[in-house]
Amino acid sequence: MLTKYMFSGDADKVNVADEIAAWLSNDKALLSHGRALTRDQLRDKGMKIVNLEDDDELQDAVLSVHHIAMHSFQSSAVKIIQNHIGSVFIQHGGQQITVPMPVPASVPSLTQGQNGNLVSMTTAGLS
């Protein structure tokens, strides 16, 4: 995608895009998928960055979408689709709750009883 859009007019677009993609996918350099990258870091790697602050109309549009998304996803919405004529689909999901389960200190070993059922060594009287 970098060669098709960001570097479409550049003579060395494939090499530049490959270098940037390698850097962005290097987990040893970036340490985490969730780590923020600054504009200066991206520019230093050769990416073409436009500052939102330089274009009031673009900044207003981007921040409007951001605020709507932030507000919507603070509810139970998990997916939002809206088209250019105002039709909206919002999928709501339940809250996921993770309940920690205690881990037993030791798990009793199992053996096969006379009737073929698996039984605990302690319930079979073999401990």
N, CA, C and O atoms as a Tinker XYZ file with bonds, in Angstrom:
   508  protein
     1  N      0.813000   -1.193000    0.000000    73     2
     2  CA     0.000000    0.000000    0.000000    64     1     3
     3  C      0.863000    1.266000    0.000000    63     2     4     5
     4  O      0.477000    2.289000   -0.566000    81     3
     5  N      2.025000    1.187000    0.635000    73     3     6
     6  CA     2.893000    2.362000    0.634000    64     5     7
     7  C      3.328000    2.716000   -0.789000    63     6     8     9
     8  O      3.401000    3.892000   -1.144000    81     7
     9  N      3.616000    1.699000   -1.599000    73     7    10
    10  CA     4.049000    1.970000   -2.977000    64     9    11
    11  C      2.904000    2.506000   -3.828000    63    10    12    13
    12  O      3.124000    3.287000   -4.754000    81    11
    13  N      1.689000    2.087000   -3.513000    73    11    14
    14  CA     0.537000    2.503000   -4.313000    64    13    15
    15  C      0.067000    3.918000   -3.971000    63    14    16    17
    16  O     -0.432000    4.633000   -4.841000    81    15
    17  N      0.223000    4.324000   -2.711000    73    15    18
    18  CA    -0.311000    5.619000   -2.301000    64    17    19
    19  C      0.785000    6.595000   -1.872000    63    18    20    21
    20  O      1.054000    7.561000   -2.585000    81    19
    21  N      1.416000    6.365000   -0.735000    73    19    22
    22  CA     2.346000    7.340000   -0.171000    64    21    23
    23  C      3.540000    7.618000   -1.081000    63    22    24    25
    24  O      3.974000    8.764000   -1.202000    81    23
    25  N      4.068000    6.584000   -1.714000    73    23    26
    26  CA     5.268000    6.752000   -2.530000    64    25    27
    27  C      5.008000    6.496000   -4.014000    63    26    28    29
    28  O      5.927000    6.127000   -4.746000    81    27
    29  N      3.774000    6.687000   -4.462000    73    27    30
    30  CA     3.405000    6.339000   -5.846000    64    29    31
    31  C      4.240000    7.049000   -6.897000    63    30    32    33
    32  O      4.495000    6.470000   -7.952000    81    31
    33  N      4.673000    8.266000   -6.658000    73    31    34
    34  CA     5.440000    9.005000   -7.657000    64    33    35
    35  C      6.940000    8.911000   -7.475000    63    34    36    37
    36  O      7.685000    9.516000   -8.246000    81    35
    37  N      7.407000    8.177000   -6.489000    73    35    38
    38  CA     8.838000    8.097000   -6.200000    64    37    39
    39  C      9.514000    7.029000   -7.051000    63    38    40    41
    40  O      8.947000    5.960000   -7.280000    81    39
    41  N     10.718000    7.316000   -7.515000    73    39    42
    42  CA    11.462000    6.361000   -8.342000    64    41    43
    43  C     11.872000    5.123000   -7.539000    63    42    44    45
    44  O     11.864000    4.011000   -8.067000    81    43
    45  N     12.228000    5.311000   -6.271000    73    43    46
    46  CA    12.719000    4.212000   -5.437000    64    45    47
    47  C     11.638000    3.734000   -4.454000    63    46    48    49
    48  O     11.950000    3.334000   -3.333000    81    47
    49  N     10.383000    3.776000   -4.875000    73    47    50
    50  CA     9.267000    3.512000   -3.974000    64    49    51
    51  C      9.289000    2.116000   -3.362000    63    50    52    53
    52  O      8.897000    1.954000   -2.206000    81    51
    53  N      9.729000    1.121000   -4.092000    73    51    54
    54  CA     9.714000   -0.253000   -3.576000    64    53    55
    55  C     10.714000   -0.408000   -2.431000    63    54    56    57
    56  O     10.380000   -0.972000   -1.388000    81    55
    57  N     11.936000    0.089000   -2.618000    73    55    58
    58  CA    12.949000   -0.028000   -1.561000    64    57    59
    59  C     12.560000    0.760000   -0.313000    63    58    60    61
    60  O     12.699000    0.266000    0.806000    81    59
    61  N     12.072000    1.985000   -0.506000    73    59    62
    62  CA    11.662000    2.816000    0.633000    64    61    63
    63  C     10.517000    2.142000    1.384000    63    62    64    65
    64  O     10.543000    2.071000    2.612000    81    63
    65  N      9.529000    1.656000    0.671000    73    63    66
    66  CA     8.384000    0.988000    1.300000    64    65    67
    67  C      8.821000   -0.273000    2.034000    63    66    68    69
    68  O      8.346000   -0.541000    3.138000    81    67
    69  N      9.716000   -1.048000    1.437000    73    67    70
    70  CA    10.212000   -2.266000    2.088000    64    69    71
    71  C     10.953000   -1.954000    3.385000    63    70    72    73
    72  O     10.784000   -2.650000    4.386000    81    71
    73  N     11.776000   -0.903000    3.362000    73    71    74
    74  CA    12.511000   -0.517000    4.572000    64    73    75
    75  C     11.554000   -0.075000    5.687000    63    74    76    77
    76  O     11.727000   -0.455000    6.845000    81    75
    77  N     10.566000    0.711000    5.340000    73    75    78
    78  CA     9.593000    1.180000    6.330000    64    77    79
    79  C      8.771000    0.002000    6.871000    63    78    80    81
    80  O      8.554000   -0.097000    8.078000    81    79
    81  N      8.320000   -0.879000    5.993000    73    79    82
    82  CA     7.541000   -2.042000    6.418000    64    81    83
    83  C      8.364000   -2.936000    7.334000    63    82    84    85
    84  O      7.843000   -3.450000    8.324000    81    83
    85  N      9.643000   -3.130000    7.018000    73    83    86
    86  CA    10.513000   -3.953000    7.875000    64    85    87
    87  C     10.660000   -3.320000    9.252000    63    86    88    89
    88  O     10.619000   -4.016000   10.267000    81    87
    89  N     10.831000   -1.997000    9.287000    73    87    90
    90  CA    10.963000   -1.304000   10.578000    64    89    91
    91  C      9.667000   -1.398000   11.384000    63    90    92    93
    92  O      9.698000   -1.688000   12.580000    81    91
    93  N      8.530000   -1.153000   10.730000    73    91    94
    94  CA     7.249000   -1.189000   11.439000    64    93    95
    95  C      6.911000   -2.583000   11.966000    63    94    96    97
    96  O      6.204000   -2.711000   12.966000    81    95
    97  N      7.401000   -3.613000   11.311000    73    95    98
    98  CA     7.091000   -4.976000   11.746000    64    97    99
    99  C      8.168000   -5.570000   12.648000    63    98   100   101
   100  O      8.078000   -6.739000   13.022000    81    99
   101  N      9.163000   -4.800000   12.995000    73    99   102
   102  CA    10.251000   -5.282000   13.846000    64   101   103
   103  C      9.860000   -5.135000   15.316000    63   102   104   105
   104  O      9.965000   -4.052000   15.893000    81   103
   105  N      9.408000   -6.237000   15.911000    73   103   106
   106  CA     8.966000   -6.176000   17.309000    64   105   107
   107  C     10.121000   -5.937000   18.274000    63   106   108   109
   108  O      9.888000   -5.512000   19.406000    81   107
   109  N     11.336000   -6.194000   17.868000    73   107   110
   110  CA    12.497000   -5.933000   18.743000    64   109   111
   111  C     12.765000   -4.423000   18.822000    63   110   112   113
   112  O     13.203000   -3.922000   19.857000    81   111
   113  N     12.505000   -3.712000   17.736000    73   111   114
   114  CA    12.742000   -2.265000   17.718000    64   113   115
   115  C     11.597000   -1.502000   18.369000    63   114   116   117
   116  O     11.828000   -0.546000   19.110000    81   115
   117  N     10.358000   -1.921000   18.094000    73   115   118
   118  CA     9.203000   -1.156000   18.571000    64   117   119
   119  C      8.599000   -1.717000   19.857000    63   118   120   121
   120  O      7.861000   -1.015000   20.549000    81   119
   121  N      8.899000   -2.958000   20.180000    73   119   122
   122  CA     8.545000   -3.615000   21.445000    64   121   123
   123  C      7.067000   -3.942000   21.631000    63   122   124   125
   124  O      6.749000   -4.871000   22.374000    81   123
   125  N      6.169000   -3.232000   20.998000    73   123   126
   126  CA     4.754000   -3.480000   21.231000    64   125   127
   127  C      3.920000   -2.928000   20.087000    63   126   128   129
   128  O      4.235000   -1.878000   19.528000    81   127
   129  N      2.857000   -3.639000   19.743000    73   127   130
   130  CA     1.926000   -3.161000   18.724000    64   129   131
   131  C      1.207000   -1.901000   19.199000    63   130   132   133
   132  O      0.814000   -1.063000   18.388000    81   131
   133  N      1.037000   -1.769000   20.506000    73   131   134
   134  CA     0.309000   -0.642000   21.068000    64   133   135
   135  C      1.155000    0.586000   21.352000    63   134   136   137
   136  O      0.637000    1.589000   21.843000    81   135
   137  N      2.435000    0.530000   21.056000    73   135   138
   138  CA     3.318000    1.660000   21.344000    64   137   139
   139  C      3.076000    2.801000   20.349000    63   138   140   141
   140  O      2.970000    2.573000   19.144000    81   139
   141  N      2.991000    4.011000   20.863000    73   139   142
   142  CA     2.772000    5.183000   20.007000    64   141   143
   143  C      4.043000    5.514000   19.244000    63   142   144   145
   144  O      5.152000    5.372000   19.759000    81   143
   145  N      3.863000    5.957000   18.015000    73   143   146
   146  CA     4.973000    6.430000   17.188000    64   145   147
   147  C      4.729000    7.906000   16.905000    63   146   148   149
   148  O      3.633000    8.296000   16.502000    81   147
   149  N      5.739000    8.712000   17.114000    73   147   150
   150  CA     5.585000   10.151000   16.900000    64   149   151
   151  C      5.735000   10.485000   15.422000    63   150   152   153
   152  O      6.267000    9.695000   14.643000    81   151
   153  N      5.262000   11.661000   15.053000    73   151   154
   154  CA     5.420000   12.138000   13.677000    64   153   155
   155  C      6.889000   12.227000   13.306000    63   154   156   157
   156  O      7.276000   11.889000   12.188000    81   155
   157  N      7.711000   12.686000   14.255000    73   155   158
   158  CA     9.142000   12.828000   13.975000    64   157   159
   159  C      9.787000   11.465000   13.715000    63   158   160   161
   160  O     10.619000   11.337000   12.816000    81   159
   161  N      9.410000   10.447000   14.495000    73   159   162
   162  CA     9.949000    9.103000   14.264000    64   161   163
   163  C      9.581000    8.609000   12.867000    63   162   164   165
   164  O     10.419000    8.060000   12.151000    81   163
   165  N      8.332000    8.809000   12.493000    73   163   166
   166  CA     7.868000    8.351000   11.186000    64   165   167
   167  C      8.541000    9.117000   10.052000    63   166   168   169
   168  O      8.914000    8.532000    9.035000    81   167
   169  N      8.693000   10.424000   10.229000    73   167   170
   170  CA     9.382000   11.226000    9.212000    64   169   171
   171  C     10.840000   10.790000    9.075000    63   170   172   173
   172  O     11.365000   10.695000    7.965000    81   171
   173  N     11.494000   10.523000   10.220000    73   171   174
   174  CA    12.890000   10.081000   10.196000    64   173   175
   175  C     13.061000    8.783000    9.413000    63   174   176   177
   176  O     14.124000    8.535000    8.845000    81   175
   177  N     12.028000    7.961000    9.380000    73   175   178
   178  CA    12.081000    6.701000    8.627000    64   177   179
   179  C     11.675000    6.886000    7.171000    63   178   180   181
   180  O     11.719000    5.930000    6.397000    81   179
   181  N     11.279000    8.102000    6.780000    73   179   182
   182  CA    10.984000    8.391000    5.386000    64   181   183
   183  C      9.507000    8.489000    5.043000    63   182   184   185
   184  O      9.159000    8.663000    3.875000    81   183
   185  N      8.629000    8.381000    6.036000    73   183   186
   186  CA     7.201000    8.482000    5.743000    64   185   187
   187  C      6.814000    9.938000    5.523000    63   186   188   189
   188  O      7.387000   10.847000    6.124000    81   187
   189  N      5.835000   10.143000    4.654000    73   187   190
   190  CA     5.334000   11.483000    4.346000    64   189   191
   191  C      4.145000   11.758000    5.261000    63   190   192   193
   192  O      3.076000   11.170000    5.093000    81   191
   193  N      4.332000   12.649000    6.222000    73   191   194
   194  CA     3.339000   12.925000    7.256000    64   193   195
   195  C      2.772000   14.326000    7.059000    63   194   196   197
   196  O      3.520000   15.281000    6.854000    81   195
   197  N      1.442000   14.445000    7.121000    73   195   198
   198  CA     0.758000   15.731000    7.048000    64   197   199
   199  C      0.275000   16.066000    8.460000    63   198   200   201
   200  O     -0.375000   15.246000    9.109000    81   199
   201  N      0.590000   17.257000    8.925000    73   199   202
   202  CA     0.116000   17.688000   10.244000    64   201   203
   203  C     -1.346000   18.114000   10.151000    63   202   204   205
   204  O     -1.705000   18.923000    9.296000    81   203
   205  N     -2.178000   17.578000   11.017000    73   203   206
   206  CA    -3.592000   17.978000   11.039000    64   205   207
   207  C     -3.731000   19.469000   11.319000    63   206   208   209
   208  O     -4.630000   20.132000   10.803000    81   207
   209  N     -2.824000   19.982000   12.144000    73   207   210
   210  CA    -2.902000   21.387000   12.539000    64   209   211
   211  C     -2.720000   22.349000   11.362000    63   210   212   213
   212  O     -3.096000   23.518000   11.450000    81   211
   213  N     -2.152000   21.865000   10.279000    73   211   214
   214  CA    -1.906000   22.714000    9.111000    64   213   215
   215  C     -3.129000   22.868000    8.216000    63   214   216   217
   216  O     -3.128000   23.709000    7.318000    81   215
   217  N     -4.173000   22.073000    8.442000    73   215   218
   218  CA    -5.369000   22.103000    7.592000    64   217   219
   219  C     -6.598000   22.060000    8.500000    63   218   220   221
   220  O     -6.990000   20.990000    8.967000    81   219
   221  N     -7.204000   23.217000    8.749000    73   219   222
   222  CA    -8.333000   23.300000    9.684000    64   221   223
   223  C     -9.499000   22.395000    9.286000    63   222   224   225
   224  O    -10.118000   21.765000   10.143000    81   223
   225  N     -9.795000   22.332000    7.999000    73   223   226
   226  CA   -10.925000   21.511000    7.540000    64   225   227
   227  C    -10.646000   20.025000    7.760000    63   226   228   229
   228  O    -11.521000   19.290000    8.217000    81   227
   229  N     -9.444000   19.586000    7.439000    73   227   230
   230  CA    -9.067000   18.179000    7.658000    64   229   231
   231  C     -9.064000   17.852000    9.147000    63   230   232   233
   232  O     -9.563000   16.804000    9.556000    81   231
   233  N     -8.507000   18.745000    9.954000    73   231   234
   234  CA    -8.468000   18.514000   11.397000    64   233   235
   235  C     -9.873000   18.403000   11.969000    63   234   236   237
   236  O    -10.132000   17.528000   12.795000    81   235
   237  N    -10.783000   19.270000   11.548000    73   235   238
   238  CA   -12.160000   19.219000   12.031000    64   237   239
   239  C    -12.832000   17.900000   11.653000    63   238   240   241
   240  O    -13.539000   17.305000   12.466000    81   239
   241  N    -12.610000   17.445000   10.425000    73   239   242
   242  CA   -13.227000   16.194000    9.971000    64   241   243
   243  C    -12.675000   15.001000   10.737000    63   242   244   245
   244  O    -13.443000   14.147000   11.181000    81   243
   245  N    -11.365000   14.928000   10.900000    73   243   246
   246  CA   -10.741000   13.800000   11.604000    64   245   247
   247  C    -11.160000   13.777000   13.073000    63   246   248   249
   248  O    -11.510000   12.722000   13.601000    81   247
   249  N    -11.127000   14.921000   13.725000    73   247   250
   250  CA   -11.495000   14.968000   15.143000    64   249   251
   251  C    -12.983000   14.685000   15.352000    63   250   252   253
   252  O    -13.357000   14.103000   16.370000    81   251
   253  N    -13.835000   15.085000   14.409000    73   251   254
   254  CA   -15.263000   14.772000   14.510000    64   253   255
   255  C    -15.491000   13.263000   14.477000    63   254   256   257
   256  O    -16.244000   12.724000   15.287000    81   255
   257  N    -14.843000   12.594000   13.544000    73   255   258
   258  CA   -14.966000   11.128000   13.467000    64   257   259
   259  C    -14.393000   10.480000   14.725000    63   258   260   261
   260  O    -14.982000    9.546000   15.270000    81   259
   261  N    -13.260000   10.970000   15.178000    73   259   262
   262  CA   -12.630000   10.421000   16.390000    64   261   263
   263  C    -13.560000   10.560000   17.602000    63   262   264   265
   264  O    -13.752000    9.598000   18.346000    81   263
   265  N    -14.131000   11.736000   17.801000    73   263   266
   266  CA   -14.997000   11.953000   18.960000    64   265   267
   267  C    -16.262000   11.098000   18.881000    63   266   268   269
   268  O    -16.705000   10.557000   19.894000    81   267
   269  N    -16.842000   10.974000   17.699000    73   267   270
   270  CA   -18.028000   10.131000   17.543000    64   269   271
   271  C    -17.689000    8.678000   17.855000    63   270   272   273
   272  O    -18.442000    7.995000   18.550000    81   271
   273  N    -16.561000    8.210000   17.343000    73   271   274
   274  CA   -16.155000    6.821000   17.599000    64   273   275
   275  C    -15.888000    6.592000   19.080000    63   274   276   277
   276  O    -16.323000    5.583000   19.636000    81   275
   277  N    -15.184000    7.507000   19.721000    73   275   278
   278  CA   -14.888000    7.365000   21.151000    64   277   279
   279  C    -16.175000    7.334000   21.966000    63   278   280   281
   280  O    -16.317000    6.512000   22.871000    81   279
   281  N    -17.102000    8.215000   21.655000    73   279   282
   282  CA   -18.380000    8.262000   22.368000    64   281   283
   283  C    -19.176000    6.978000   22.132000    63   282   284   285
   284  O    -19.745000    6.418000   23.068000    81   283
   285  N    -19.216000    6.518000   20.893000    73   283   286
   286  CA   -19.991000    5.320000   20.556000    64   285   287
   287  C    -19.437000    4.069000   21.219000    63   286   288   289
   288  O    -20.200000    3.246000   21.724000    81   287
   289  N    -18.118000    3.919000   21.222000    73   287   290
   290  CA   -17.527000    2.707000   21.769000    64   289   291
   291  C    -17.432000    2.715000   23.287000    63   290   292   293
   292  O    -17.003000    1.722000   23.875000    81   291
   293  N    -17.822000    3.811000   23.939000    73   291   294
   294  CA   -17.928000    3.805000   25.392000    64   293   295
   295  C    -19.237000    3.164000   25.823000    63   294   296   297
   296  O    -19.433000    2.894000   27.008000    81   295
   297  N    -20.135000    2.919000   24.877000    73   295   298
   298  CA   -21.382000    2.208000   25.152000    64   297   299
   299  C    -21.119000    0.730000   24.896000    63   298   300   301
   300  O    -19.976000    0.281000   24.979000    81   299
   301  N    -22.143000   -0.013000   24.592000    73   299   302
   302  CA   -21.970000   -1.444000   24.331000    64   301   303
   303  C    -21.724000   -1.729000   22.855000    63   302   304   305
   304  O    -21.726000   -2.891000   22.449000    81   303
   305  N    -21.514000   -0.700000   22.050000    73   303   306
   306  CA   -21.275000   -0.905000   20.620000    64   305   307
   307  C    -19.943000   -1.612000   20.401000    63   306   308   309
   308  O    -18.935000   -1.268000   21.017000    81   307
   309  N    -19.953000   -2.602000   19.519000    73   307   310
   310  CA   -18.724000   -3.302000   19.167000    64   309   311
   311  C    -18.402000   -3.159000   17.680000    63   310   312   313
   312  O    -17.283000   -3.446000   17.256000    81   311
   313  N    -19.386000   -2.714000   16.887000    73   311   314
   314  CA   -19.173000   -2.528000   15.449000    64   313   315
   315  C    -20.126000   -1.455000   14.955000    63   314   316   317
   316  O    -21.314000   -1.468000   15.276000    81   315
   317  N    -19.594000   -0.524000   14.167000    73   315   318
   318  CA   -20.410000    0.553000   13.610000    64   317   319
   319  C    -20.113000    0.657000   12.118000    63   318   320   321
   320  O    -18.955000    0.737000   11.711000    81   319
   321  N    -21.169000    0.656000   11.309000    73   319   322
   322  CA   -21.032000    0.853000    9.867000    64   321   323
   323  C    -22.015000    1.947000    9.473000    63   322   324   325
   324  O    -23.200000    1.867000    9.798000    81   323
   325  N    -21.525000    2.972000    8.772000    73   323   326
   326  CA   -22.394000    4.041000    8.291000    64   325   327
   327  C    -21.995000    4.380000    6.864000    63   326   328   329
   328  O    -20.808000    4.440000    6.545000    81   327
   329  N    -22.981000    4.599000    6.009000    73   327   330
   330  CA   -22.668000    4.941000    4.622000    64   329   331
   331  C    -22.817000    6.434000    4.381000    63   330   332   333
   332  O    -23.112000    7.195000    5.303000    81   331
   333  N    -22.614000    6.844000    3.153000    73   331   334
   334  CA   -22.617000    8.252000    2.782000    64   333   335
   335  C    -24.012000    8.881000    2.757000    63   334   336   337
   336  O    -24.128000   10.103000    2.672000    81   335
   337  N    -25.075000    8.067000    2.830000    73   335   338
   338  CA   -26.430000    8.629000    2.842000    64   337   339
   339  C    -27.082000    8.553000    4.217000    63   338   340   341
   340  O    -28.282000    8.789000    4.354000    81   339
   341  N    -26.288000    8.223000    5.239000    73   339   342
   342  CA   -26.777000    8.285000    6.603000    64   341   343
   343  C    -27.332000    7.000000    7.182000    63   342   344   345
   344  O    -27.767000    6.993000    8.334000    81   343
   345  N    -27.333000    5.912000    6.428000    73   343   346
   346  CA   -27.773000    4.634000    6.993000    64   345   347
   347  C    -26.707000    4.127000    7.950000    63   346   348   349
   348  O    -25.514000    4.162000    7.646000    81   347
   349  N    -27.150000    3.653000    9.116000    73   347   350
   350  CA   -26.221000    3.238000   10.161000    64   349   351
   351  C    -26.573000    1.840000   10.648000    63   350   352   353
   352  O    -27.745000    1.511000   10.829000    81   351
   353  N    -25.558000    1.032000   10.857000    73   351   354
   354  CA   -25.698000   -0.267000   11.511000    64   353   355
   355  C    -24.796000   -0.242000   12.725000    63   354   356   357
   356  O    -23.600000    0.026000   12.605000    81   355
   357  N    -25.351000   -0.519000   13.897000    73   355   358
   358  CA   -24.566000   -0.584000   15.129000    64   357   359
   359  C    -24.813000   -1.941000   15.765000    63   358   360   361
   360  O    -25.945000   -2.284000   16.104000    81   359
   361  N    -23.746000   -2.705000   15.922000    73   359   362
   362  CA   -23.845000   -4.008000   16.580000    64   361   363
   363  C    -23.421000   -3.838000   18.033000    63   362   364   365
   364  O    -22.338000   -3.335000   18.331000    81   363
   365  N    -24.292000   -4.268000   18.914000    73   363   366
   366  CA   -23.998000   -4.179000   20.342000    64   365   367
   367  C    -23.590000   -5.551000   20.848000    63   366   368   369
   368  O    -24.078000   -6.572000   20.363000    81   367
   369  N    -22.707000   -5.571000   21.808000    73   367   370
   370  CA   -22.259000   -6.833000   22.384000    64   369   371
   371  C    -22.326000   -6.755000   23.891000    63   370   372   373
   372  O    -22.302000   -5.676000   24.484000    81   371
   373  N    -22.408000   -7.904000   24.486000    73   371   374
   374  CA   -22.421000   -7.962000   25.944000    64   373   375
   375  C    -21.030000   -7.743000   26.504000    63   374   376   377
   376  O    -20.028000   -7.848000   25.797000    81   375
   377  N    -20.995000   -7.444000   27.759000    73   375   378
   378  CA   -19.719000   -7.225000   28.420000    64   377   379
   379  C    -19.067000   -8.569000   28.698000    63   378   380   381
   380  O    -19.710000   -9.481000   29.216000    81   379
   381  N    -17.795000   -8.693000   28.355000    73   379   382
   382  CA   -17.070000   -9.918000   28.645000    64   381   383
   383  C    -16.471000   -9.807000   30.029000    63   382   384   385
   384  O    -15.839000   -8.808000   30.373000    81   383
   385  N    -16.675000  -10.832000   30.805000    73   383   386
   386  CA   -16.138000  -10.855000   32.157000    64   385   387
   387  C    -15.252000  -12.081000   32.281000    63   386   388   389
   388  O    -15.672000  -13.197000   31.976000    81   387
   389  N    -14.037000  -11.869000   32.727000    73   387   390
   390  CA   -13.121000  -12.973000   32.950000    64   389   391
   391  C    -13.123000  -13.286000   34.434000    63   390   392   393
   392  O    -12.819000  -12.428000   35.263000    81   391
   393  N    -13.465000  -14.514000   34.758000    73   391   394
   394  CA   -13.502000  -14.935000   36.158000    64   393   395
   395  C    -12.300000  -15.827000   36.406000    63   394   396   397
   396  O    -12.175000  -16.882000   35.784000    81   395
   397  N    -11.413000  -15.419000   37.306000    73   395   398
   398  CA   -10.252000  -16.269000   37.583000    64   397   399
   399  C    -10.688000  -17.555000   38.282000    63   398   400   401
   400  O    -11.489000  -17.534000   39.216000    81   399
   401  N    -10.149000  -18.655000   37.814000    73   399   402
   402  CA   -10.458000  -19.951000   38.408000    64   401   403
   403  C     -9.267000  -20.382000   39.255000    63   402   404   405
   404  O     -8.124000  -20.293000   38.807000    81   403
   405  N     -9.529000  -20.853000   40.487000    73   403   406
   406  CA    -8.401000  -21.305000   41.308000    64   405   407
   407  C     -7.767000  -22.554000   40.697000    63   406   408   409
   408  O     -8.455000  -23.431000   40.176000    81   407
   409  N     -6.468000  -22.609000   40.774000    73   407   410
   410  CA    -5.735000  -23.768000   40.280000    64   409   411
   411  C     -5.406000  -24.646000   41.479000    63   410   412   413
   412  O     -4.796000  -24.175000   42.439000    81   411
   413  N     -5.805000  -25.928000   41.439000    73   411   414
   414  CA    -5.526000  -26.799000   42.583000    64   413   415
   415  C     -4.020000  -26.993000   42.761000    63   414   416   417
   416  O     -3.265000  -27.010000   41.788000    81   415
   417  N     -3.596000  -27.138000   44.015000    73   415   418
   418  CA    -2.180000  -27.333000   44.302000    64   417   419
   419  C     -1.678000  -28.621000   43.671000    63   418   420   421
   420  O     -0.556000  -28.674000   43.167000    81   419
   421  N     -2.506000  -29.658000   43.696000    73   419   422
   422  CA    -2.132000  -30.901000   43.035000    64   421   423
   423  C     -3.390000  -31.520000   42.449000    63   422   424   425
   424  O     -4.475000  -31.419000   43.021000    81   423
   425  N     -3.232000  -32.147000   41.327000    73   423   426
   426  CA    -4.354000  -32.790000   40.653000    64   425   427
   427  C     -4.259000  -34.278000   40.927000    63   426   428   429
   428  O     -3.224000  -34.889000   40.661000    81   427
   429  N     -5.332000  -34.881000   41.461000    73   427   430
   430  CA    -5.249000  -36.315000   41.742000    64   429   431
   431  C     -5.099000  -37.107000   40.451000    63   430   432   433
   432  O     -5.714000  -36.781000   39.436000    81   431
   433  N     -4.288000  -38.135000   40.499000    73   431   434
   434  CA    -4.130000  -38.958000   39.306000    64   433   435
   435  C     -5.343000  -39.855000   39.152000    63   434   436   437
   436  O     -6.006000  -40.193000   40.132000    81   435
   437  N     -5.628000  -40.239000   37.915000    73   435   438
   438  CA    -6.802000  -41.046000   37.625000    64   437   439
   439  C     -6.386000  -42.462000   37.273000    63   438   440   441
   440  O     -5.309000  -42.689000   36.722000    81   439
   441  N     -7.247000  -43.402000   37.598000    73   439   442
   442  CA    -7.029000  -44.788000   37.225000    64   441   443
   443  C     -8.355000  -45.360000   36.749000    63   442   444   445
   444  O     -9.412000  -44.789000   37.017000    81   443
   445  N     -8.303000  -46.464000   36.057000    73   443   446
   446  CA    -9.524000  -47.072000   35.553000    64   445   447
   447  C    -10.055000  -48.040000   36.605000    63   446   448   449
   448  O     -9.347000  -48.936000   37.064000    81   447
   449  N    -11.331000  -47.837000   36.980000    73   447   450
   450  CA   -11.963000  -48.713000   37.970000    64   449   451
   451  C    -12.372000  -50.047000   37.357000    63   450   452   453
   452  O    -12.173000  -50.287000   36.167000    81   451
   453  N    -12.937000  -50.895000   38.179000    73   451   454
   454  CA   -13.326000  -52.233000   37.722000    64   453   455
   455  C    -14.396000  -52.180000   36.636000    63   454   456   457
   456  O    -14.417000  -53.036000   35.752000    81   455
   457  N    -15.282000  -51.192000   36.690000    73   455   458
   458  CA   -16.346000  -51.090000   35.691000    64   457   459
   459  C    -15.922000  -50.302000   34.454000    63   458   460   461
   460  O    -16.745000  -50.050000   33.573000    81   459
   461  N    -14.651000  -49.909000   34.375000    73   459   462
   462  CA   -14.154000  -49.203000   33.206000    64   461   463
   463  C    -14.185000  -47.699000   33.334000    63   462   464   465
   464  O    -13.607000  -47.005000   32.497000    81   463
   465  N    -14.843000  -47.165000   34.359000    73   463   466
   466  CA   -14.901000  -45.716000   34.561000    64   465   467
   467  C    -13.593000  -45.213000   35.152000    63   466   468   469
   468  O    -12.920000  -45.923000   35.899000    81   467
   469  N    -13.241000  -43.966000   34.803000    73   467   470
   470  CA   -12.063000  -43.364000   35.412000    64   469   471
   471  C    -12.422000  -42.886000   36.811000    63   470   472   473
   472  O    -13.451000  -42.242000   37.014000    81   471
   473  N    -11.576000  -43.202000   37.760000    73   471   474
   474  CA   -11.800000  -42.775000   39.137000    64   473   475
   475  C    -10.515000  -42.195000   39.683000    63   474   476   477
   476  O     -9.422000  -42.526000   39.223000    81   475
   477  N    -10.656000  -41.334000   40.661000    73   475   478
   478  CA    -9.506000  -40.737000   41.320000    64   477   479
   479  C     -8.826000  -41.796000   42.176000    63   478   480   481
   480  O     -9.493000  -42.666000   42.734000    81   479
   481  N     -7.522000  -41.729000   42.280000    73   479   482
   482  CA    -6.786000  -42.679000   43.128000    64   481   483
   483  C     -7.292000  -42.629000   44.566000    63   482   484   485
   484  O     -7.354000  -43.649000   45.251000    81   483
   485  N     -7.657000  -41.415000   45.015000    73   483   486
   486  CA    -8.103000  -41.313000   46.404000    64   485   487
   487  C     -9.483000  -41.915000   46.583000    63   486   488   489
   488  O     -9.753000  -42.529000   47.615000    81   487
   489  N    -10.385000  -41.754000   45.582000    73   487   490
   490  CA   -11.720000  -42.336000   45.736000    64   489   491
   491  C    -11.704000  -43.831000   45.522000    63   490   492   493
   492  O    -12.623000  -44.529000   45.951000    81   491
   493  N    -10.678000  -44.333000   44.868000    73   491   494
   494  CA   -10.592000  -45.787000   44.644000    64   493   495
   495  C     -9.931000  -46.449000   45.855000    63   494   496   497
   496  O     -9.789000  -47.672000   45.894000    81   495
   497  N     -9.536000  -45.659000   46.822000    73   495   498
   498  CA    -8.903000  -46.225000   48.016000    64   497   499
   499  C     -7.477000  -46.684000   47.759000    63   498   500   501
   500  O     -6.968000  -47.553000   48.467000    81   499
   501  N     -6.818000  -46.101000   46.738000    73   499   502
   502  CA    -5.492000  -46.559000   46.383000    64   501   503
   503  C     -4.391000  -45.595000   46.841000    63   502   504   505
   504  O     -3.222000  -45.799000   46.514000    81   503
   505  N     -4.743000  -44.574000   47.576000    73   503   506
   506  CA    -3.716000  -43.602000   47.963000    64   505   507
   507  C     -3.027000  -44.018000   49.238000    63   506   508
   508  O     -2.134000  -43.317000   49.714000    81   507
